[in-house]
Amino acid sequence: MVTHDDGGNASPSSGSGVLSRLFSTHHKTIGLQYLWLALASVLVGMVLSALLRLHATWPDRAIPFLASMESTPERFAAMRLLHGSLMVFFVLTAAPQLGFGNYLLPLQIGAEEMAFPSLNRLSLWMTVVSLAGMTGSFFLPLANGINLWLASAALFSLAALFSALNFATTTIDMRAKGMTLPRMPVTVWAWFVNAILSMLIFSVLLAGCSAVLSDRLLGSNFFSTASFLAAQPQNLVRQGSLPILWQRLFWYFAQAEVYVAMLPCFGIVTHLIATFARKPVWKERLVVLALCGVGLVGFCVWGYHMFATGLNPYAPLVFSVLAASLGIPAAFLLASWLGTLWNGRVQLNTAMLFTIGFISLFIAGGFSGMFLARHDLARAAVSEEFVIGHFHLVMGVAATFAILAALFFWFPKLFGCRLNEGLGKLHFWMTFAGVYAIFMPLHWVGLLTQSHVLGDAQRAAIASAGASIRTFVTLATVWTVSAQTLFVINFLYSLLHRKRAEENNPWRATTLEWSIASPAPEGNFGDVPPVVYRGAYEFHGDSELDFAPQHLAPELPAVKAQ
């Protein structure tokens, strides 16, 4: 049921029930449900990270969450697996692509709906079941838990394939009149490239998980030593290497999954920088090519982390060159961000602060990656703490900052009101300081603990310093996790005491989603489909004519800055 506000805009009826929401195939409803799922997952994942850090600092103490369960290394490993599964699958993959993408992609290209609405709903249900299965696997005995986790991962992969097909088809086939490829916002390009990459890698994870389950439950021999070694020269394969083939399939997915999480974030950050710097994207077409380059090269570096696993002896060189070449599109993206900010009229609201925080974390994590790229440095630097610090800076925390920036930016479009800027900025600074206080010291610990050339007395002093740093990191983790209560308070208070936004486009943005009411009406653009007349980032430099929306015809007066 749909009602109309005073302005004649369609909006969901307040009488719509829970069941109608659960079975709705509307892209905005599904996008919001993905975001709710991601929000619940990230809160649980952060609590688990704090518990893991407490255990790493004081390993002789029982983990509070596991006090009533058996305390074994396997149970601790299962807890780490649960944390990683929640964050990678249901936060970093679900929020920027499936959440914001589902809600905003049709709005930004001028479409009324996704290409396959029923398939979109099925994908969401499958993702929810997958979340329940992965979480439930933690509480089962080890063998049963592994089986349930594999089945849940396979189900998530199938749902991701359906969603990727939906995104790609919608982008290609359902653009509004005038929405040519060069006029598409960078966010749409990022979702589109990411969908293609997802179709390639989630199909491999689906096949791998299905084969492992078949070996475990049906007695097949997909990953047996005998069947694999029969096709490989004996001098290239180490005897007893049962997981070789599985490692190949897993890294085919896992290496590219980093870019599945980051590609939508690159698009979001580029879009927000242009909006809040009041400037066009610097070298926009090169940015689009860089996004395509990240997706292409990221798909091809699956063997970068594999050693002594039957690959051609020259393969590590090829994969190393490909991995190093990822620095070229990353450099283009960074140059575009800085070029857009240069001499811009930057508005330092909360969304922009999180965007700048993303750039900072991306640069810091990129520099730490150089220690892992070179063999001589890697031998001294590679340790668990160093890898954790690098991985979280580049993928985990940086992507989370982009998600938070997107949420502050599009909150008026999602819910018709704005988040509190004061609480948002306090939340940003506490989180920004906290994540650097966590992950930079982890790099130092990783370097210290791998200093093999030192004497016994020096190593003892380093071990003592390492223990002090770990304690500091644990306290910083508690601080950072606690800071997220500010966001929860801000989020819930804004929803429960929402005040309707005074204007439909508070950021003076140019893309099509801001040409309609906030929150977005049920029918999107109504009976009159939009027509696109220009690119997404055609800003005017003078103070009178600040920006030109995509839907504004050239003969109509431009929108004045406020």
C-alpha positions in Angstrom: 0.0 0.0 0.0 1.3 3.5 -0.9 0.3 6.9 0.4 1.3 10.3 -0.8 2.7 13.2 1.2 1.8 16.8 0.9 4.1 17.2 -2.0 2.5 14.4 -3.9 5.5 12.0 -3.5 4.7 8.4 -3.0 5.9 6.8 0.3 5.4 3.5 2.0 2.2 3.2 4.0 2.7 3.1 7.8 0.2 0.3 7.8 2.5 -2.1 5.9 3.2 -5.2 8.1 6.3 -7.1 8.9 5.4 -9.9 6.5 5.0 -7.5 3.6 8.5 -6.2 4.3 10.0 -9.8 4.6 8.5 -10.8 1.3 9.0 -7.5 -0.5 10.9 -7.6 -3.8 11.5 -3.8 -3.8 15.1 -2.9 -4.1 15.1 -0.2 -1.4 13.6 -2.6 1.2 16.1 -5.3 0.3 19.0 -2.8 0.5 18.0 -1.6 3.9 17.7 -5.2 5.1 21.2 -5.9 3.9 22.4 -2.9 5.9 20.6 -4.0 9.0 22.2 -7.4 8.6 25.7 -5.8 8.2 25.1 -3.6 11.2 24.3 -6.6 13.4 27.3 -8.5 12.1 29.8 -5.7 12.6 28.7 -5.2 16.2 29.1 -8.9 17.0 32.4 -9.0 15.0 33.9 -6.1 17.0 33.0 -7.7 20.3 34.7 -10.9 19.1 37.8 -9.0 18.1 38.0 -7.5 21.6 37.7 -11.0 23.2 40.4 -12.3 20.8 42.7 -9.4 21.7 42.2 -10.0 25.4 43.1 -13.7 24.9 46.2 -12.8 22.9 47.4 -10.5 25.6 46.7 -12.8 28.5 46.6 -16.3 27.0 46.5 -18.0 30.4 43.1 -16.4 31.2 39.9 -18.0 30.0 38.1 -16.1 27.3 34.9 -14.6 28.9 32.7 -15.8 26.1 34.1 -19.3 26.3 34.1 -19.7 30.1 31.2 -22.2 30.0 32.6 -24.0 26.9 35.6 -26.2 26.3 38.7 -24.1 26.2 40.8 -25.7 23.4 43.0 -24.4 20.6 40.3 -25.6 18.1 37.6 -23.6 19.9 39.8 -20.5 19.8 40.5 -21.1 16.1 36.7 -21.4 15.5 36.2 -18.1 17.3 38.7 -16.4 14.9 36.9 -18.1 12.0 33.6 -16.7 13.1 35.0 -13.2 13.5 36.6 -13.3 10.0 33.4 -14.8 8.5 31.2 -12.1 9.9 33.4 -9.3 8.9 34.4 -10.5 5.4 31.2 -12.0 4.2 28.4 -10.1 6.0 30.0 -6.7 6.5 32.7 -5.9 3.9 30.9 -7.8 1.1 27.3 -7.2 2.1 27.3 -3.5 3.2 29.0 -1.5 0.4 27.8 -3.7 -2.5 24.6 -5.5 -1.5 23.3 -2.9 0.9 24.1 0.5 -0.6 24.3 -1.0 -4.1 20.8 -2.5 -4.0 19.3 0.7 -2.6 21.1 3.2 -4.7 22.0 1.6 -8.1 18.5 1.9 -9.6 18.1 5.4 -8.3 21.5 6.5 -9.7 20.9 5.2 -13.2 17.2 6.2 -13.3 15.6 2.8 -13.1 12.4 1.8 -11.2 13.7 -1.5 -9.9 16.5 -4.1 -10.2 16.4 -6.3 -13.2 15.4 -9.5 -11.3 13.4 -8.5 -8.2 12.4 -12.0 -7.1 16.0 -13.2 -7.5 17.1 -10.3 -5.4 14.8 -11.3 -2.6 16.0 -15.0 -2.9 19.6 -13.8 -2.6 18.8 -12.0 0.7 17.1 -15.0 2.2 20.0 -17.2 1.3 22.4 -14.7 2.8 20.4 -14.6 6.1 20.4 -18.4 6.2 24.1 -18.4 5.5 24.7 -16.0 8.4 22.7 -18.2 10.8 24.6 -21.3 9.6 28.1 -19.8 10.0 27.2 -18.4 13.5 25.6 -21.8 14.5 28.7 -23.7 13.4 30.7 -22.2 16.2 28.5 -23.9 18.8 28.7 -27.4 17.3 31.4 -30.1 17.7 34.3 -29.5 15.4 33.5 -32.0 12.6 29.8 -30.9 12.4 30.8 -27.3 12.7 33.1 -27.5 9.7 30.4 -29.2 7.6 27.9 -26.5 8.5 30.4 -23.7 7.8 31.2 -25.1 4.4 27.5 -25.4 3.5 26.9 -21.9 4.7 29.9 -20.5 2.7 28.6 -22.4 -0.4 25.1 -20.9 0.1 26.5 -17.4 0.5 28.5 -17.9 -2.7 25.4 -18.9 -4.6 23.6 -15.8 -3.3 26.5 -13.6 -4.2 26.4 -15.0 -7.8 22.7 -14.2 -8.1 23.3 -10.7 -6.8 26.2 -10.1 -9.1 24.1 -11.2 -12.1 21.4 -8.8 -11.0 23.8 -5.9 -10.6 25.4 -6.4 -14.0 22.1 -6.8 -15.9 20.6 -3.8 -14.2 23.6 -1.6 -15.1 23.7 -2.7 -18.7 20.0 -2.9 -19.5 18.0 -0.5 -17.3 19.7 2.9 -17.5 17.5 5.9 -18.1 17.4 7.9 -21.3 20.6 9.8 -21.7 22.5 7.8 -19.0 25.4 6.7 -21.3 28.3 4.9 -19.9 30.5 8.0 -19.6 27.7 9.8 -17.6 27.4 7.0 -15.0 28.5 8.0 -11.5 31.8 6.4 -10.3 29.8 4.5 -7.7 27.8 2.8 -10.5 31.0 1.8 -12.2 32.4 0.4 -9.0 29.3 -1.7 -8.4 29.3 -2.9 -12.0 33.0 -3.9 -12.1 32.6 -5.5 -8.7 29.6 -7.6 -9.9 31.7 -9.0 -12.7 34.6 -9.8 -10.4 32.2 -11.4 -7.9 30.7 -13.7 -10.6 34.2 -15.0 -11.4 35.4 -15.7 -7.9 32.3 -16.8 -6.0 31.7 -19.5 -8.6 35.1 -20.9 -7.7 34.4 -20.8 -3.9 31.0 -22.4 -4.5 32.7 -25.3 -6.4 35.4 -25.7 -3.8 33.1 -25.8 -0.8 30.8 -28.2 -2.6 33.7 -30.5 -3.4 35.0 -30.4 0.2 31.5 -31.3 1.5 31.3 -34.1 -1.1 34.6 -35.5 0.2 33.5 -35.3 3.8 30.0 -36.5 3.5 29.8 -38.6 0.3 33.2 -40.2 0.2 34.4 -38.6 -3.1 38.1 -37.9 -3.8 38.3 -34.4 -5.2 41.1 -33.4 -2.9 42.8 -36.7 -2.2 46.5 -36.9 -2.5 46.4 -39.8 -5.0 44.1 -38.2 -7.5 46.0 -34.9 -7.4 49.5 -36.2 -7.6 48.6 -38.4 -10.6 48.5 -35.4 -12.8 51.6 -33.6 -11.3 55.3 -34.1 -11.7 56.5 -35.6 -8.4 59.4 -33.3 -8.1 57.1 -30.3 -8.0 54.7 -31.5 -5.3 55.6 -32.2 -1.6 54.4 -35.5 -0.4 51.4 -35.5 2.0 50.1 -32.2 0.6 46.4 -32.9 1.0 45.2 -29.3 0.8 47.1 -28.3 -2.3 44.1 -28.2 -4.7 41.9 -26.7 -2.1 44.5 -24.0 -1.5 44.5 -23.1 -5.1 40.7 -22.8 -5.3 40.5 -20.9 -2.0 43.2 -18.4 -2.9 41.5 -18.0 -6.3 38.7 -16.5 -4.3 40.4 -15.1 -1.2 43.0 -12.9 -3.0 40.3 -11.3 -5.2 37.9 -11.0 -2.3 40.0 -8.1 -1.0 39.1 -6.1 -4.1 35.5 -7.2 -3.9 35.4 -5.5 -0.5 37.4 -2.4 -1.7 36.1 -1.7 -5.2 32.7 -0.3 -4.0 34.6 1.7 -1.3 36.8 3.3 -4.0 33.7 4.4 -5.8 32.0 5.7 -2.7 35.1 7.7 -1.6 35.6 9.2 -5.1 31.9 10.2 -5.2 32.0 11.8 -1.8 35.2 13.7 -2.4 33.8 15.3 -5.5 30.6 16.2 -3.7 32.2 17.8 -0.7 35.1 19.4 -2.5 32.6 21.0 -4.9 34.8 19.9 -7.8 34.5 17.4 -10.7 36.4 14.2 -10.2 39.9 14.8 -11.4 40.6 12.6 -14.5 37.3 10.8 -14.1 37.8 8.5 -17.1 41.2 7.4 -15.7 39.5 6.6 -12.4 37.0 4.4 -14.2 39.9 2.7 -16.0 41.7 2.3 -12.7 38.7 0.6 -11.2 38.6 -1.8 -14.1 42.3 -2.4 -13.7 41.9 -3.2 -10.0 39.2 -5.7 -10.9 41.2 -7.3 -13.7 44.5 -7.6 -12.0 43.0 -8.6 -8.7 41.3 -11.5 -10.5 44.7 -12.6 -11.9 46.9 -12.7 -8.7 45.3 -15.8 -7.1 48.7 -17.6 -6.8 50.5 -14.7 -5.1 50.4 -16.3 -1.6 51.0 -19.9 -2.7 54.4 -21.4 -2.4 55.7 -25.0 -3.0 52.3 -26.2 -4.1 52.9 -27.6 -7.5 53.0 -24.4 -9.5 55.4 -23.8 -12.3 58.7 -22.5 -10.8 58.3 -19.3 -12.8 54.8 -18.7 -11.5 55.8 -16.7 -8.3 57.6 -14.2 -10.5 54.5 -13.7 -12.7 52.2 -13.4 -9.7 54.6 -11.0 -8.0 54.7 -8.7 -11.1 50.9 -8.8 -11.3 50.6 -8.0 -7.6 53.1 -5.1 -7.9 51.2 -3.8 -10.9 48.2 -3.2 -8.7 50.1 -0.2 -7.4 49.5 1.6 -10.8 45.7 1.8 -10.6 45.9 2.5 -6.9 48.3 5.4 -7.6 45.8 6.7 -10.2 43.0 6.6 -7.6 45.0 8.3 -5.0 46.2 11.0 -7.4 42.5 11.6 -8.4 41.4 11.9 -4.8 44.2 14.4 -4.0 43.7 16.3 -7.3 40.0 16.6 -6.6 40.7 17.9 -3.1 43.3 20.4 -4.3 41.9 24.0 -4.2 38.4 22.6 -3.5 35.9 24.1 -1.2 36.1 21.2 1.2 33.2 20.7 3.6 34.5 18.9 6.7 31.3 17.2 7.8 31.3 13.7 9.3 31.0 11.9 6.0 34.0 13.8 4.6 36.0 13.1 7.7 35.5 9.4 7.4 36.3 9.7 3.7 39.7 11.4 4.5 40.2 8.8 7.2 39.8 6.1 4.5 42.5 7.7 2.4 44.8 7.9 5.4 44.3 4.3 6.3 44.7 3.2 2.7 48.0 4.9 2.4 49.3 3.6 5.7 48.3 0.0 4.9 49.8 0.3 1.4 53.2 1.3 2.8 53.1 -1.6 5.3 52.4 -3.9 2.3 55.8 -3.2 0.9 57.4 -5.0 3.8 55.4 -8.1 2.8 56.2 -7.8 -0.9 60.0 -8.1 -0.8 61.5 -11.5 0.2 64.4 -10.0 2.3 62.1 -7.8 4.2 59.3 -10.4 4.5 61.7 -12.8 6.2 62.3 -10.2 8.9 58.9 -8.7 9.1 56.3 -11.4 8.5 54.6 -12.5 11.7 51.1 -12.9 12.8 50.9 -9.4 14.4 52.4 -7.7 11.3 50.0 -9.4 8.9 47.0 -8.7 11.1 48.0 -5.0 11.3 48.5 -4.7 7.5 45.4 -6.6 6.6 43.1 -4.7 8.9 44.4 -1.3 7.9 44.0 -1.9 4.2 40.8 -4.0 4.1 39.0 -4.1 7.4 39.2 -0.7 8.9 39.6 1.4 5.7 36.5 -0.3 4.2 34.6 0.3 7.4 35.4 4.0 7.3 34.1 4.1 3.7 30.9 2.4 4.8 30.4 4.8 7.7 31.0 7.8 5.3 28.4 6.4 2.9 25.9 5.9 5.8 26.3 9.5 7.0 26.0 10.8 3.4 23.0 8.8 2.3 21.2 8.6 5.7 18.7 11.4 4.6 17.9 9.4 1.4 17.5 6.2 3.4 15.5 7.5 6.4 14.5 11.1 5.7 16.6 12.7 8.5 20.3 13.3 9.2 22.6 11.8 11.8 23.8 14.2 14.5 27.0 15.8 13.3 28.4 16.5 16.7 28.2 12.9 17.8 29.4 11.8 14.4 32.6 13.8 14.6 33.3 12.7 18.2 32.8 9.1 17.0 35.1 9.6 14.1 38.0 11.1 16.1 37.7 8.4 18.8 37.6 5.6 16.2 40.4 7.2 14.0 42.8 7.5 17.0 41.8 4.0 18.3 42.4 2.1 15.0 45.9 3.7 14.6 46.6 2.9 18.3 45.7 -0.7 17.6 47.2 -1.6 14.2 50.4 0.5 14.0 51.8 -1.0 17.2 50.9 -4.5 15.9 53.3 -3.7 13.0 56.0 -2.9 15.5 55.4 -6.1 17.5 55.6 -8.0 14.2 59.0 -6.5 13.5 60.3 -6.9 17.0 59.4 -10.5 17.5 61.1 -11.5 14.2 64.5 -10.1 15.1 66.4 -13.4 14.9 69.9 -11.9 14.6 69.9 -10.4 18.1 71.5 -11.9 21.2 69.6 -13.6 24.1 69.6 -10.5 26.3 68.3 -8.3 23.5 65.6 -10.7 22.6 64.5 -10.9 26.3 64.2 -7.1 26.4 62.3 -7.1 23.1 59.9 -9.8 24.4 59.2 -7.6 27.5 58.6 -4.5 25.2 56.4 -6.7 23.0 54.3 -7.7 26.0 53.8 -4.0 27.0 52.8 -3.1 23.4 50.3 -5.9 23.4 48.7 -4.6 26.6 48.5 -1.1 25.0 46.9 -2.6 21.9 44.3 -4.4 24.0 43.4 -1.3 25.9 43.1 0.6 22.5 40.9 -2.2 21.2 38.5 -1.8 24.2 38.6 2.0 23.7 37.7 1.6 20.0 35.0 -0.9 20.5 33.5 1.3 23.2 33.6 4.3 20.9 31.1 2.5 18.6 28.4 3.0 21.3 28.4 6.7 20.2 27.5 5.6 16.7 24.8 3.2 18.0 23.3 6.0 20.1 23.4 8.5 17.2 21.9 5.9 14.8 19.0 4.9 17.1 18.3 8.4 18.5 18.1 9.8 14.9 15.7 7.1 13.9 13.5 7.2 17.0 13.4 11.0 17.2 13.7 11.7 13.5 13.0 15.2 12.3 12.2 15.3 8.6 15.0 16.8 6.5 14.3 20.4 5.6 15.4 19.8 2.0 15.5 16.8 -0.2 19.1 17.4 -1.2 21.0 18.7 1.9 24.4 18.0 0.3 23.6 19.8 -3.0 24.7 16.6 -4.8 24.2 16.1 -8.6 23.2 12.5 -9.1 19.7 11.3 -9.8 18.8 9.9 -6.4 18.8 13.5 -5.0 16.3 14.6 -7.6 13.4 13.0 -5.8 12.1 13.2 -2.3 14.0 12.1 0.8 13.4 9.4 1.9 13.1 7.9 -1.6 9.5 7.3 -2.5 8.2 3.8 -3.1 7.9 4.3 -6.9 11.3 5.9 -7.3 10.7 8.4 -10.1 6.9 7.9 -10.5 5.2 8.0 -13.9 7.7 10.3 -15.5 11.1 8.6 -16.1 14.1 10.9 -15.7 16.2 12.1 -18.6 20.0 12.6 -18.1 21.6 15.6 -19.8 25.2 15.5 -18.4 27.7 13.7 -16.4 27.5 13.2 -12.6 30.2 15.7 -11.6 29.7 18.8 -13.6 30.2 21.5 -11.0 30.4 25.2 -11.7 33.2 27.1 -10.1 31.4 30.4 -9.3 29.4 30.9 -6.2 26.1 31.6 -8.0 25.9 28.5 -10.1 27.4 25.9 -7.8 26.4 22.6 -9.4 24.3 21.2 -12.3 22.2 18.1 -11.5 22.1 15.3 -14.1 18.4 15.6 -14.7 18.3 19.4 -15.2 17.8 20.3 -18.9 20.3 22.9 -20.3 17.5 25.4 -21.0 16.3 25.4 -17.3 17.9 27.7 -14.7 20.8 26.1 -12.8 20.5 25.4 -9.1 22.0 28.0 -6.9 24.3 27.3 -4.0 22.8 27.7 -0.6 
